């Protein structure tokens, strides 16, 4: 887990925000830009990216973990899966997430179970492996059937 209120360094924040805002009408383009941005980062920059929960540029501020922000802004399973893989390398796939209105607190797995398609959830479980047991009381997108 990252620090509770850690702001990402300005340069990295600008890279993320410019990738997100490249073309919000074309999620495929935005998704590819995000993947390219992440793949070009150093290991230290990736650690920074995945441990922060606030990203600022001159024009915009995003609150929430990187996974949270991308999940809310990009409806692209490949991108979310890639980010889960990257986050898990740093032990961060169980980040606490909130919904768009900052109401719900849940693990990344719980959030993915209720907000994305089964393929993404399945991939998340595969990524976490034995650590999936940490994410107790995960429910399906209807919120009523525990996933075992």
C-alpha angles and dihedrals in degrees: 000000000000125000114290097249106016117158116211117238113272098247094050090045090053091052092051095045094046089050091050094047097043094103117342090181091063111050092180091061092044091048092052091048091052091049091049092048092052095044091055094054124102119241091258091050090051091051089051092048094051096043097054130085101187128059123186134185129169091271107029146032124204120194120202138049120308091252090050093051095047093045090054096044105037122052094196120119094201092057094046091048092050091050091049089054092050094044092050091056086067095040091250104118089103092061115149109252135191130206122249090276093048090242106118125061114199142139118270089255093052091048092048091048092058101034108037141046124280093255092063093046091049090051091048090054091049091050092051096042110170091005089068087085088070089067098075124184096022109170135192122261090274088060097231113082118073114225113225 
